[in-house]
Amino acid sequence: MNKVLTSPSSMGQVGPQPFEMLKDAGYEVINNPYGRKLTEAEVIELAKECIGIVAGVEPLTPTVMDALPDLKCISRVGVGMDSVDLDYAKKKGIVVVNTPDGPTRGVAELTLAMTLSMLRKIPQADAALKQKQWKKQIGNLILDKKIGVIGLGRIGRMVTELFRGLKNPVIGFDLYPDEVWAKENGVELASFEEVLKSADIVTLHIPGNADKTPVISKKEFDLMKDGSFLVNIARGGVVDEEALYNALTSGKLSSAAVDVFSKEPYDGKLCELENIILTPHLGSYASEGKLQMEIDACQNLIDVLKK
């Protein structure tokens, strides 16, 4: 029987359908037994006889691919391909697919939730009360705040539509903007620098630089309004974490909300700050969207391997 590795540590937690699909299609399923992201060596050991991998964010490098001679398909649960060497996979004849629509709604809703929580200081109020401290936090309204959306792909567009639904003005930047969509949705298109300068709240929805350098560092923070807010639910490394720490401690930023980090699990000094909301890469972790994403990834794998 052909074997398939399902590597995401949370695979199947919402429901068993993804595993059932693979078994019904005639595959023996090898699941991640570690409850965390796999290392190169662990991927090689678990997938040594596999023809397919339903992949998370484990490193799928040339070393891994060379050690898996039977591998024909990598089907990513999610959108990002940072962990897969796409050029080498192509050279090896390994088909790589993903689920671009799966996390869109979950990430967009989390962006809105993080923004409202950040403005009204809900996590801080909750933490104080659980310490038996009746401390009323003075926050801010979202009313009339200009939202700057960096990256107007699937997620950025949905984020924009949610904020426009609240009547917020939105200014956006994208390398390849859809001007028709922007006009229909009342979005002002501007340069990257202009968005940073004019937005009250900046939210990031970009894949990051190819060379892994930060998109937002001290220079970009200096451009932003004093007392503005930042949301990063894009990629770890998109924001320079040291520069973010300095912007938060100096008062340049009022607050930030971050779901992704350059090194995960994260335990750095941003954890010491009160004016930041930190979540452990929860963007797609809404049960409905997560299950559909896993189903889509398994179906993509089955479709590729049928050919």
C-alpha positions in Angstrom: 0.0 0.0 0.0 1.3 3.5 -0.9 2.2 5.6 2.1 1.5 9.3 2.8 2.9 11.4 5.6 0.6 13.9 7.3 3.1 16.2 9.0 1.1 19.1 10.7 1.1 18.5 14.4 -2.6 19.5 14.7 -3.8 17.5 11.7 -7.1 15.8 12.4 -7.8 17.6 15.7 -11.0 19.2 14.4 -12.3 16.1 12.7 -11.2 12.8 11.2 -12.3 13.5 7.6 -8.8 14.2 6.2 -7.5 10.9 7.4 -10.6 9.1 6.2 -10.2 10.6 2.7 -6.7 9.4 2.4 -7.5 5.9 3.6 -10.5 5.6 1.3 -8.3 6.6 -1.6 -6.0 3.6 -0.7 -3.2 5.3 1.2 -1.6 4.2 4.4 -1.3 7.3 6.6 1.8 8.0 8.6 1.0 10.8 11.1 3.3 13.2 13.0 3.8 11.5 16.5 5.7 14.4 18.1 2.9 17.1 18.5 5.2 19.8 17.1 6.9 20.9 14.0 9.1 18.2 12.5 12.9 18.5 12.0 14.6 17.5 8.7 15.8 14.3 10.2 12.3 13.4 11.5 10.7 14.1 8.1 13.2 11.8 6.5 12.6 9.1 9.0 8.8 9.3 8.9 8.5 9.8 5.1 11.2 7.4 3.9 8.7 5.2 2.0 6.1 7.9 1.3 4.9 9.0 -2.2 3.2 12.1 -0.7 3.4 14.6 2.1 0.5 16.6 3.4 2.8 19.3 4.7 2.8 21.9 7.5 5.8 24.2 8.0 8.5 21.7 8.5 11.7 22.2 6.4 11.3 20.4 3.0 14.8 21.1 1.8 17.0 19.5 -0.9 18.5 17.3 1.8 15.0 16.0 2.7 14.0 15.6 -0.9 17.2 13.7 -1.8 16.5 11.3 1.0 13.0 10.5 -0.2 13.3 8.9 -3.6 9.6 7.9 -3.8 8.2 11.3 -3.1 6.0 12.6 -5.9 3.8 15.3 -4.3 4.0 17.9 -1.4 0.5 19.2 -0.6 0.8 22.2 1.8 -2.0 22.8 4.4 -2.1 26.6 4.0 -0.7 29.2 1.7 2.9 29.9 2.6 5.7 28.0 0.8 8.6 29.5 2.7 9.5 26.0 4.1 9.6 24.3 0.7 12.5 24.6 -1.7 10.2 25.1 -4.8 13.1 25.2 -7.3 14.6 22.0 -6.1 11.2 20.3 -6.0 10.7 21.2 -9.6 14.1 19.9 -10.5 13.3 16.6 -8.8 9.9 16.4 -10.5 8.0 16.7 -7.2 4.6 18.5 -7.6 4.0 21.1 -5.0 0.4 22.4 -4.3 -1.2 24.5 -1.6 -4.6 25.7 -0.3 -4.7 29.4 -1.1 -8.3 30.0 -0.1 -8.3 27.9 3.1 -7.0 30.4 5.7 -8.4 33.5 4.2 -11.5 34.1 6.4 -9.8 32.9 9.6 -6.8 35.2 9.2 -9.0 38.1 8.2 -11.3 37.7 11.2 -8.3 37.3 13.5 -6.9 40.6 12.2 -10.2 42.3 13.0 -10.4 40.7 16.4 -6.8 41.6 17.3 -7.4 45.2 16.2 -10.4 45.6 18.4 -8.8 43.8 21.3 -5.7 46.0 20.9 -7.7 49.3 20.8 -9.9 48.5 23.8 -7.1 46.8 25.8 -9.2 43.7 26.3 -6.3 41.3 27.1 -4.8 43.7 29.7 -8.2 44.2 31.4 -8.8 40.4 31.4 -5.3 39.7 32.9 -5.8 42.4 35.6 -9.2 41.1 36.7 -7.8 37.5 36.8 -5.3 38.9 39.3 -8.2 40.3 41.3 -7.4 43.8 40.2 -10.4 46.0 39.3 -8.5 48.2 36.8 -10.5 50.0 34.1 -8.5 50.3 30.9 -9.0 53.4 28.8 -8.8 52.4 25.2 -9.7 53.8 21.8 -12.6 53.6 19.4 -12.1 52.2 15.9 -14.4 54.9 14.6 -12.8 57.1 11.9 -9.4 55.3 12.3 -7.7 55.1 8.9 -6.7 51.5 8.2 -3.5 50.9 6.2 -3.4 47.5 4.5 0.0 46.4 3.2 -0.7 43.6 0.7 -4.0 43.3 -1.1 -4.1 39.6 -2.0 -6.9 37.3 -0.9 -6.4 38.0 2.8 -5.7 41.7 2.5 -8.8 42.2 0.4 -11.0 40.4 2.9 -9.5 42.4 5.8 -10.2 45.5 3.8 -13.9 44.5 3.3 -14.3 43.8 7.0 -13.0 47.2 8.0 -15.0 49.0 5.2 -18.0 47.2 6.7 -17.3 49.2 9.9 -17.2 52.4 7.8 -13.4 52.8 8.3 -11.4 54.6 5.6 -8.9 52.2 4.1 -5.6 53.0 2.3 -3.8 50.1 0.7 -0.5 49.2 -1.0 0.2 46.2 -3.2 2.9 45.6 -5.8 0.3 44.7 -8.4 -2.9 46.5 -7.2 -6.3 45.6 -8.6 -7.6 49.1 -9.4 -11.1 48.0 -10.3 -11.5 46.2 -7.0 -10.1 49.1 -5.1 -12.5 51.5 -6.7 -15.5 49.2 -6.2 -14.6 48.8 -2.5 -13.8 52.4 -1.7 -10.1 51.8 -1.1 -7.4 54.5 -1.7 -4.3 53.0 -3.3 -1.0 54.6 -2.4 2.7 53.9 -2.1 4.1 51.8 0.7 5.6 54.9 2.4 2.4 56.9 2.1 0.4 54.1 3.7 2.8 54.0 6.7 2.7 57.8 7.0 -1.0 58.3 6.9 -2.6 55.2 8.6 -3.7 55.1 12.2 -3.6 51.3 12.2 -1.2 49.3 9.8 -2.0 45.7 9.1 0.4 43.4 7.2 -0.6 40.7 4.7 2.5 40.1 2.7 4.8 37.1 2.1 8.0 39.0 3.0 11.2 39.7 1.2 12.9 36.9 -0.8 16.2 37.5 1.1 14.4 37.2 4.5 15.2 40.8 5.5 12.5 42.6 7.4 9.9 44.7 5.5 9.2 46.8 8.6 12.3 48.0 10.5 13.4 51.2 12.3 13.2 53.3 9.1 9.6 52.2 8.5 8.6 52.7 12.1 10.0 56.2 11.9 7.6 57.0 9.0 4.5 55.9 11.0 2.3 58.3 12.9 3.2 58.8 16.6 0.9 56.6 18.7 -0.2 54.4 15.8 -0.9 50.7 15.9 0.5 47.7 14.1 -0.9 44.2 13.4 1.3 41.5 11.9 -0.5 38.2 11.0 1.6 37.8 7.9 4.9 36.0 8.3 7.6 35.8 11.0 10.5 38.0 10.0 8.4 40.5 8.1 8.8 42.8 11.1 12.2 43.5 12.8 11.3 42.4 16.3 14.1 44.5 18.0 12.8 47.6 16.1 9.3 46.7 17.2 10.3 46.4 20.8 12.0 49.8 20.6 8.9 51.4 18.9 6.7 50.1 21.7 8.9 51.1 24.6 9.6 54.5 23.2 5.9 55.3 22.6 6.3 55.6 18.9 3.6 52.9 18.7 0.7 52.8 21.1 0.4 49.1 20.7 0.9 46.1 18.4 -0.7 42.7 17.8 1.6 39.9 16.5 0.7 36.3 15.6 3.9 35.3 13.7 7.6 35.4 14.8 11.0 34.9 13.3 11.6 32.0 15.6 8.7 29.8 16.7 7.8 28.9 19.5 8.6 32.5 20.5 9.9 33.4 24.0 11.7 36.7 23.3 11.5 40.0 25.0 8.3 41.2 23.4 6.7 38.9 26.0 7.8 41.4 28.7 5.7 44.2 27.3 2.1 45.1 28.3 1.2 47.1 25.2 1.4 44.2 22.8 -0.9 41.2 22.1 0.9 38.0 21.3 -0.7 34.9 19.9 1.0 31.6 18.9 0.5 31.6 15.1 -3.3 31.2 15.3 -4.2 32.8 12.0 -5.9 29.7 10.4 -6.9 28.1 13.7 -10.7 28.5 13.4 -12.2 25.0 13.4 -14.3 25.5 10.3 -11.5 26.9 8.2 -8.9 24.6 9.5 -10.9 21.5 8.7 -11.7 22.7 5.2 -8.0 23.5 4.6 -6.9 20.0 5.7 -9.6 18.4 3.5 -8.5 20.6 0.5 -4.9 19.6 1.0 -5.7 15.9 1.1 -7.9 16.2 -2.0 -5.1 18.1 -3.8 -2.7 15.3 -2.9 -5.1 12.6 -4.1 -5.7 14.5 -7.4 -2.0 14.9 -8.1 -1.1 11.2 -7.3 -4.0 10.0 -9.5 -2.4 11.4 -12.6 
